[in-house]
Amino acid sequence: MKIHPGHFVAIVGGACAGSEAAYQLASQGIYVAVFEQQPLPYGKIEDGLPKWHVKLRDKEEKKINEKIAHPYVSYIPNTRLGDDIQFDDLVKNWGFSAVLLASGAWRDRPLPVEGISQFANKGFYYQNYFVDWFNHYHEPGYDRHQCEVFDGAIVVGGGLASIDVVKILMLETTAKALRERGMDVDVISLEHRGIIKKLDELGVKFEDLGIEGCTLYYRRRSIDMPLSSISGEKTAEKIAKAGQVRQKILNNAMEKYRFKFQELSVPLAPLSSGDRLEGLVFQRSEIVDGRVKVIPGSEHEVRSPLTISSIGSIPELIPGIPSKGELFVIPDEDNGKLDGYEKVFGLGNAVTGRGNIRESAKHARLVTSGLLEHYLQWTDEDKARIEAGGTADEAEIKERDLLSIAEIEAIREKVHKAQQHAGYDNNYERWVEKHLPVRLENM
Ligand SMILES: Cc1cc2nc3c(=O)[nH]c(=O)nc-3n(C[C@H](O)[C@H](O)[C@H](O)COP(=O)(O)OP(=O)(O)OC[C@H]3O[C@@H](n4cnc5c(N)ncnc54)[C@H](O)[C@@H]3O)c2cc1C
């Protein structure tokens, strides 16, 4: 590749947001290095989106592959910011024109129940850990964490991801009950048909399986669940309509997958036996002026061998990156600029907190177009000049703060070393083939 003076941008995280930003920059003639902690850059598409979304997953992963395979993009797998490379080093010493953080939201929001953390993996899981297991446990040679599934589980949540968690529990308990009756049904076809329809086809009644079912506990009302959003001004009419839509989504899911729902319930305290969690004490709540108000004296125990918290995901804090509470300090979501840093920007789920594929890519486009226009001051003329094989002279390099060919070569050399260290031979297609997990639907 003939190198030209210009810009070289580092991106941390190569999934929906990171790959979109990489593509937007690369297609303008800007060099990009994507640092990804995992072998493959699929993020929550691989470890979050439940494995029954076969078509959506494959479509999104194909899109990511096409973007990462752009000749201006250097991919560095197995390299975690905060461990393998440090934030300060990346920003100050590597020589990049800008650093983009597209590291998503991988930390579960802590369940606000005192003492709950001591029960982690002892009758209690957080959603990200649980869904990651569900998506991969079928793979031959799977050697990461195992999760136990019990009937009658408690799920604390209310958003779309928590509906997926209750579905996973119902699919797993139903598949297990069928296996005990000599019927081997995979969870993907059970999900696609819906539990009741699939059981009909098998001539089995759900009631005969002896399954109690799990229960989703939500602190507000069903009509408040963030299962559909309200765009623009929140008029009474729009709120009422959204409430109906939410109720319908919930009812449909409950009918198909047979989980139970308890609204206006706030978890208060753990119930334990030895070192295991055995349920939660809940309080009833009411909604007063739009706020959740617990009702004194309404405490009641709910016993269960399994509790899963699914109350949202937040970014993992990375040493050196300014954060406040749960989030990176990014005062303006639209430009994504990290507080106190001229050339560091955040994008995707790491910033928006909206767990949505399209939203992540859209935000990545917004941030990169601002970066190109205002920070790098890169125009279509630059792109056209590069395509025509043109270059920039020393005066222009200095005036526009471009990186010289020597500076770009120096970064490429460092990137190459990091790739070697990660065991990556720069053949992206072959790398994907080698690392793509075995799919349940192909087994
Ligand atoms: C259960 C569940 C169901 C969902 N269902 C849907 C759905 O039906 N439709 C929909 O649109 N969305 C859905 N989503 C949300 C969607 O998957 C995510 O919002 C979207 O994939 C986020 O993309 P992203 O690129 O912003 O972040 P991520 O996908 O989280 O990507 C971040 C990337 O950064 C990498 N990374 C993180 N930290 C580091 C580090 N320190 N160093 C290097 N690399 C790092 C990660 O490995 C990852 O590849 C669901 C999510 C969950 C959990």
PDBQT file of the ligand as one rigid body, heavy atoms in Angstrom, charges set to zero:
ROOT
HETATM    1  C1  LIG A 501     -29.838  -9.885  25.696  1.00  0.00    +0.000 C 
HETATM    2  C2  LIG A 501     -29.655  -8.829  24.633  1.00  0.00    +0.000 A 
HETATM    3  C3  LIG A 501     -30.532  -8.779  23.558  1.00  0.00    +0.000 A 
HETATM    4  C4  LIG A 501     -30.389  -7.810  22.574  1.00  0.00    +0.000 A 
HETATM    5  N1  LIG A 501     -31.255  -7.798  21.520  1.00  0.00    +0.000 NA
HETATM    6  C5  LIG A 501     -31.162  -6.826  20.586  1.00  0.00    +0.000 A 
HETATM    7  C6  LIG A 501     -32.059  -6.783  19.476  1.00  0.00    +0.000 A 
HETATM    8  O1  LIG A 501     -32.922  -7.653  19.344  1.00  0.00    +0.000 OA
HETATM    9  N2  LIG A 501     -31.929  -5.765  18.579  1.00  0.00    +0.000 N 
HETATM   10  C7  LIG A 501     -30.980  -4.793  18.710  1.00  0.00    +0.000 A 
HETATM   11  O2  LIG A 501     -30.899  -3.877  17.884  1.00  0.00    +0.000 OA
HETATM   12  N3  LIG A 501     -30.089  -4.827  19.737  1.00  0.00    +0.000 NA
HETATM   13  C8  LIG A 501     -30.163  -5.816  20.671  1.00  0.00    +0.000 A 
HETATM   14  N4  LIG A 501     -29.278  -5.845  21.709  1.00  0.00    +0.000 N 
HETATM   15  C9  LIG A 501     -28.291  -4.755  21.862  1.00  0.00    +0.000 C 
HETATM   16  C10 LIG A 501     -27.166  -4.804  20.850  1.00  0.00    +0.000 C 
HETATM   17  O3  LIG A 501     -26.642  -6.096  20.733  1.00  0.00    +0.000 OA
HETATM   18  C11 LIG A 501     -26.080  -3.825  21.314  1.00  0.00    +0.000 C 
HETATM   19  O4  LIG A 501     -26.663  -2.614  21.675  1.00  0.00    +0.000 OA
HETATM   20  C12 LIG A 501     -25.085  -3.499  20.205  1.00  0.00    +0.000 C 
HETATM   21  O5  LIG A 501     -24.578  -4.696  19.674  1.00  0.00    +0.000 OA
HETATM   22  C13 LIG A 501     -23.975  -2.654  20.802  1.00  0.00    +0.000 C 
HETATM   23  O6  LIG A 501     -22.979  -2.377  19.852  1.00  0.00    +0.000 OA
HETATM   24  P1  LIG A 501     -21.676  -1.547  20.254  1.00  0.00    +0.000 P 
HETATM   25  O7  LIG A 501     -20.730  -1.659  19.130  1.00  0.00    +0.000 OA
HETATM   26  O8  LIG A 501     -22.058  -0.191  20.693  1.00  0.00    +0.000 OA
HETATM   27  O9  LIG A 501     -21.124  -2.275  21.550  1.00  0.00    +0.000 OA
HETATM   28  P2  LIG A 501     -20.620  -3.774  21.771  1.00  0.00    +0.000 P 
HETATM   29  O10 LIG A 501     -21.334  -4.724  20.912  1.00  0.00    +0.000 OA
HETATM   30  O11 LIG A 501     -20.679  -3.989  23.231  1.00  0.00    +0.000 OA
HETATM   31  O12 LIG A 501     -19.134  -3.711  21.267  1.00  0.00    +0.000 OA
HETATM   32  C14 LIG A 501     -18.063  -3.253  22.045  1.00  0.00    +0.000 C 
HETATM   33  C15 LIG A 501     -16.809  -3.926  21.570  1.00  0.00    +0.000 C 
HETATM   34  O13 LIG A 501     -15.717  -3.422  22.303  1.00  0.00    +0.000 OA
HETATM   35  C16 LIG A 501     -14.906  -4.479  22.769  1.00  0.00    +0.000 C 
HETATM   36  N5  LIG A 501     -14.265  -4.011  23.990  1.00  0.00    +0.000 N 
HETATM   37  C17 LIG A 501     -14.860  -3.710  25.172  1.00  0.00    +0.000 A 
HETATM   38  N6  LIG A 501     -13.965  -3.283  26.074  1.00  0.00    +0.000 NA
HETATM   39  C18 LIG A 501     -12.762  -3.320  25.445  1.00  0.00    +0.000 A 
HETATM   40  C19 LIG A 501     -11.440  -3.003  25.876  1.00  0.00    +0.000 A 
HETATM   41  N7  LIG A 501     -11.180  -2.556  27.108  1.00  0.00    +0.000 N 
HETATM   42  N8  LIG A 501     -10.427  -3.158  24.970  1.00  0.00    +0.000 NA
HETATM   43  C20 LIG A 501     -10.670  -3.595  23.712  1.00  0.00    +0.000 A 
HETATM   44  N9  LIG A 501     -11.911  -3.918  23.276  1.00  0.00    +0.000 NA
HETATM   45  C21 LIG A 501     -12.947  -3.771  24.127  1.00  0.00    +0.000 A 
HETATM   46  C22 LIG A 501     -15.890  -5.619  22.980  1.00  0.00    +0.000 C 
HETATM   47  O14 LIG A 501     -15.245  -6.881  22.970  1.00  0.00    +0.000 OA
HETATM   48  C23 LIG A 501     -16.821  -5.434  21.811  1.00  0.00    +0.000 C 
HETATM   49  O15 LIG A 501     -16.392  -6.110  20.661  1.00  0.00    +0.000 OA
HETATM   50  C24 LIG A 501     -29.360  -6.841  22.694  1.00  0.00    +0.000 A 
HETATM   51  C25 LIG A 501     -28.465  -6.903  23.762  1.00  0.00    +0.000 A 
HETATM   52  C26 LIG A 501     -28.607  -7.888  24.729  1.00  0.00    +0.000 A 
HETATM   53  C27 LIG A 501     -27.629  -7.938  25.864  1.00  0.00    +0.000 C 
ENDROOT
TORSDOF 0
